[in-house]
Amino acid sequence: MTMNPRSDEKSPELAMRAQGLQINTIDELARVAKMMADSGFFADAHSAAQAGVKILAGQAWGIDPFSAMTGIHLIQGRPTVGAGLMAAKVKGSGRYDYRVRDMSDKECRIEFFEGGESIGVRAFTIEDAKAAGVAFKTSKGYPTSWAKFPRNMLFARAMSNGVRWYCPDVF
């Protein structure tokens, strides 16, 4: 909680804002999920049930509802944590950190640290993406994110691999 500047009392409103919305009952989940789905702001959550799954997944991983809606993606019917949330969890852990060592349209290399000490480097290249069959796929005739934003996609893969190898306990 934070201190109220006009007194010595703690301000629960400010504390709630800092922590994010806490959902404690299925009714609260249903109301928030409906509001999120009805907003139309989240392309992969067209129904309250889909929004609810993203919010529940977020709660399981220590992620507030709004961050879950923006950073957890439903890919092939499965909730998946996005690279932005992974990076934030690593930086916010107090135990781990990372540095991007190389970033281009061909490769991303990220070094991971624990307590300030290097614990390893994960890289992902366009060649890795091609071998995995994910680079430059098209959907309905349009290029996917790999074709449009290769650096972002290489970062996402290097980050997710690094988190799995070096700091899986952030989730």
N, C-alpha and C positions, 0 to 999 in steps of 0.2 A: 504494500500500500504506500501511497505517497502522502506527504504532509500537506494539509490545507494551509495556504500561505497566510490566512487570517487568524489561525489558531493553532493549538498544539494537537488538534484532532486529525485523524487519518481520513482521507477522502475515498470512500468505496467506489464512487463514480470513476475517479481517475484510475483506480486500481483495476476496475473491470475493463476500462479502455486499453490499458497496457497489456492485460492478459488475453484479451479477445473474449468473445462470447463463449460461455460455458453452457453446454447442453447436458442436462441431468436426467431427463425423462423422455420416453418415447413420444409423448405429446409435444414436448418442446422440439424434438428432432423433426417431427412431422410438420409442425408449423414453419420452422426455419427452412426445411427442405422444399416445402411448397412455395414459399416466398422466393427462394433462390431459383427454382425451376421456372416459376411464373415470370420472373424478371426478364427472361430471354437473353441474359448476359452470358450464359454459359453454354456454349455450343454442344458440348457432349453430355448435357444433363437436361433432357427435354421433359422429364417427368420428375415428380417428387421422389419417387423410388430411386431413380438414378442419382439425384442430388443427395438423398439420404445415405446411399452407399458411399459416395465420396466423403461426406461429412463423417460417417462412422469410421471409414478408413483413416481419415485424418486424426480423429480422436485416438485411435489405436496407436498412431505414430507420434502423438504429442503435437499435433498441428491444429490450429484454430479453424473454425468452420469456413470463414471467408478464404483463408489461405488454402484450405483443402479444395474449395471450389475452383480456385484459379490455378493451383499447382499440382493437383492430382488429376490425371487424365485417364479416361476409360478407353483403353486400347485393346481391341479385339475382345471386348467384354470383360476386361480385367482392370481394376484400379492400379495405376502405375504412378509413382512419385516422379514429378518432373525434376529436371536438373537444377532449376532455380531453387526449389525447396531443398534439394539435397545439399547444394552449396551453402544455403542459409543454415541448415542444421549442422553442417560441419563447422562453419565459422562460429555459430552460436553455442557450440557444445562446451566451450571452455577447456576442452581437452585436445581437440584436433584443429588443424588449419590446412590450407592449401595455397599453392601459388601456380598460376598458369605459366609454364616455362616456354611454350612455343604455341603459336596460334596462327594458322594460315588456312587457306582453302583446301589444303592437302593433309594437314595433320594438326592435332592438338595434344600437347603433353602437359600433364598436371602433376606436380610434386605434392605429396601429402606429408603432413607433420603431426607428431604427437608430442605434446609438451615442448614444442620448439625444435624437436629433433626429427630429421627426415626419416620417414618409414617406407618410402617407395615412390615410384613414378608410374603413372598409368598413361598410356598413349592410345590414341585411336586415329587411324588414317583413312583416307578415301579408299585405299586398297583393302583395308579391313572391312569397310562398308560394302564394297563390291563383293568381296568374298562371302559376306553374310547375306548378300542378296537384298540389301536395303537401300543402297545408293541409287538415286535417280529413278525410282519406281514412279509410275504415274497413276493418278486416280482420276477417272472420268476424263481422261485426256489432258489433265493439268499436271505439271510437275509437282512432286511432293516437296516437303521442306528441305530435303537433302539437296535438291537441285537449286532451290531458291536461297537457302541459307546454310551452305556447307559448314561454315565455322561454328554456327550455333549447334548444329547436329553433331559435329565432331566433339565439341565441348560436352554436350549432353552424354555421349557415349563414354568419353574418357572419365567424366565425373562419376557416372553410375558404376563403371567398372572399379574406379578407385574407392568409392564408398563401400562397395561389396567386399573388396580385398582388404582394405586398411582400416575402415572405421564403421563396420556394420552396426555397431551398438548405438550409433546416433539415432537409429530407428528402433 
